[in-house]
């Protein structure tokens, strides 16, 4: 089961695809691009340009999933429809780096980047790139003909750990080619403050939940949902048929699901469900961050090629 993960925000997480209606793959083209007639116009030299989806240059590579603090799992919960027996939330943060020294790019761009400039690790065209992260309003570098190059990426082509090549990506690739220039070698160092402060993390929650209860049996399921940028709550929960457990409604009936041992316990006139253990690992990030596998369900941030 494959779903398209809609990640919204400044630069769409530097290029994450926006989902269409009902989670369907996005329509072809860039929904936030200006109309064709506007795309044909040159931007005046020196004009400031806001960061936005039109300047997307890739999808972020995520750091190691980080747990989000939540309530401890209780020993037991009352047996009721939609009762959550256990849950876990993990957060995926885009990786950030910073320039260890200044970078100067000569004519016709005449650009200077100070040490400490924020650099993201991104995926574009199946390759990992390290590209400058723009924040707020900026003036994009332009060539002598007025073509703008809002994305600036750095490459370590000789594999020595320093980046000696800058690649400037045009706003209109159908009209202009990327510009490759040599720069003084510069290293990238971790930028944990920018990673921690990134405004567009992805949160995913897995839960063990009572899906149905009647006079004869109890259905318990494991499902997972996500909260993309700008969403306050984890929603859109879904699961697989095989990630379920049916127990007869009788004292001591037991089974296991998602790493937990579950048991029904009579509680006066009602019932409780007791749980021991801990949730088994359930989140993987593959394809350099394009494919997120949560509880066996695939969330793809861009459609497969």
DRENVEX-95865 format. One record per residue (C-alpha): residue in three letters; x, y, z. Coordinates in steps of 0.25 Angstrom, whole numbers, plus 5000, padded with zeros to 4 digits. Example, Ala and Ser with C-alpha at 12.3 -4.5 7.8 and 13.67 -1.06 7.14 Angstrom:
BEGIN
Ala504949825031Ser505549965029
***
This chain:
BEGIN
Unk500050005000Unk500650134995Unk500250274999Unk500750404995Unk501250495007Unk500850635006Unk501950725012Unk501550865012Unk502350995016Unk503451085011Unk503951034998Unk503150905001Unk504250845009Unk505150884997Unk504350814987Unk503450704994Unk502250674985Unk500950724989Unk499850614989Unk498550624981Unk497150604986Unk496950494996Unk498450464996Unk498550434981Unk499850464974Unk500050604971Unk499650664957Unk500750684947Unk501450814948Unk501750904959Unk500350964965Unk501051084970Unk501851124958Unk501451254951Unk500551244939Unk501351224926Unk501351364921Unk501951404935Unk503051304933Unk503451364920Unk503851494927Unk505251524932Unk505351564947Unk505951704948Unk507451704952Unk507551714967Unk506051694970Unk505751624983Unk505051484982Unk504251424993Unk504551274996Unk503451184991Unk503151054984Unk503551114971Unk505051104975Unk504950964980Unk506250884977Unk506050754984Unk505450674996Unk506150675009Unk506950555015Unk506450525029Unk507250515041Unk507050385050Unk505650375055Unk505450445069Unk504450405079Unk503450505084Unk503150505098Unk501750445102Unk500950385113Unk501550245119Unk500750125114Unk499750085125Unk499749945131Unk498349935126Unk497150015120Unk495650005120Unk495149915109Unk494450015100Unk494250045085Unk495450125080Unk496250115093Unk497750135091Unk498550025098Unk499850085094Unk500450185085Unk501850245080Unk502150365073Unk503450385065Unk503950515058Unk504750525045Unk505550655044Unk506250705031Unk507750695032Unk508450835032Unk509950865031Unk510651005031Unk511851055023Unk513151045031Unk513751165024Unk513251275014Unk512951244999Unk513251344988Unk512651324974Unk513151424964Unk512551484951Unk511551494946Unk510951454959Unk511851524969Unk511251454981Unk511851444995Unk511351345005Unk511851355020Unk512351245028Unk511151185036Unk510151195024Unk509151085025Unk509250965016Unk508250855014Unk508550715010Unk507550684999Unk507150584989Unk506950624974Unk506850534962Unk507250414970Unk508550484975Unk508950544989Unk509250694988Unk509650794998Unk508950924995Unk508851065002Unk507651085010Unk506951215007Unk506151285019Unk505251395016Unk505451495005Unk506651484997Unk507251544984Unk507651424975Unk508951424967Unk508751454952Unk509551434940Unk509851544930Unk508551524922Unk507651534935Unk507451384937Unk507251354952Unk507951244959Unk507251224972Unk507851094976Unk509251084980Unk509850944982Unk511250894986Unk511950774981Unk513150694986Unk513550634973Unk514950584977Unk514450514990Unk515450584999Unk514350635009Unk514450775004Unk513450844994Unk514150904983Unk513050924973Unk511751004973Unk510650974964Unk509651084961Unk508251034957Unk507351124948Unk505951154952Unk505551124937Unk506350994934Unk505650984920Unk506251114917Unk507651114924Unk508651014928Unk509250994942Unk510551074944Unk511751004950Unk512851084956Unk514051054964Unk514151104978Unk515251104989Unk515050974996Unk514050985008Unk513650875018Unk512250855023Unk512050835038Unk510750795046Unk509750905048Unk508950835060Unk508250975064Unk507650985049Unk507250835050Unk506550855063Unk505850985059Unk505450935045Unk503950985044Unk503550865035Unk503750725042Unk502950605040Unk502250535052Unk501750395051Unk501050315061Unk500750165063Unk499650125072Unk499049995077Unk497550015077Unk496249945080Unk495549955067Unk494249875071Unk493649805083Unk492349735084Unk491749625093Unk492649515087Unk493949565083Unk494949685082Unk495649735070Unk497049805073Unk497849875062Unk499149935060Unk499150065051Unk499950185048Unk499750325044Unk500550455041Unk500550605043Unk501250675032Unk501750825033Unk500650915038Unk499750805044Unk499550805059Unk499050665061Unk499450535055Unk498350485046Unk498050395034Unk498250265042Unk498250145034Unk498749995036Unk498849865029Unk497849745031Unk499049655036Unk499349755047Unk498149715055Unk497749625067Unk496349565070Unk496149515084Unk494849445089Unk494249525100Unk494549435112Unk495449455124Unk496949425121Unk496849425106Unk498149465101Unk499049495089Unk500149585084Unk500149695074Unk501249805070Unk502149755081Unk501149755092Unk500549635100Unk499049665102Unk498149605111Unk496649625115Unk496349635129Unk494949635136Unk494749765144Unk493449755152Unk492349775142Unk493249815131Unk494549785125Unk496049835124Unk497149805114Unk498549785120Unk499749805112Unk501249775115Unk502449795106Unk502849905097Unk502449945083Unk503349875073Unk504249965063Unk503250005052Unk503850125045Unk504850125033Unk505350235024Unk505850185011Unk506250234997Unk507050355003Unk505750405010Unk504750384998Unk504150265004Unk503650255018Unk503150115023Unk502250125035Unk501749995040Unk501949925027Unk501150035020Unk501950125009Unk501850275009Unk502550324997Unk502850474997Unk502950474981Unk502350374972Unk503250264967Unk504050294954
***
